[in-house]
């Protein structure tokens, strides 16, 4: 059986992405989660509930996010960062 890996940045930028792309200025990936970087707090707050619901869906399938919480927003030097599954 072939496994397909879909990078979170591709999910965030693809046409069918559940994450809002307005104000999206970057991303960074990790082992258990990734982060989307928004230029405004409003953009990050629009992404947050989507990331939270995606996290609930993934958690129901047994995915472990470590100590991270999908949907959490924090201010960083370059803008606002949102944790996504």
Secondary structure, 3 states (H helix, E strand, C coil): CCCCCCCHHHHHHCCCCCCCCCCEEEEEECCCCEEEEECCHHHHHHHHHHHHHHHHHHHHCCCCCCCCCCCCEEEECCEEEEEEC
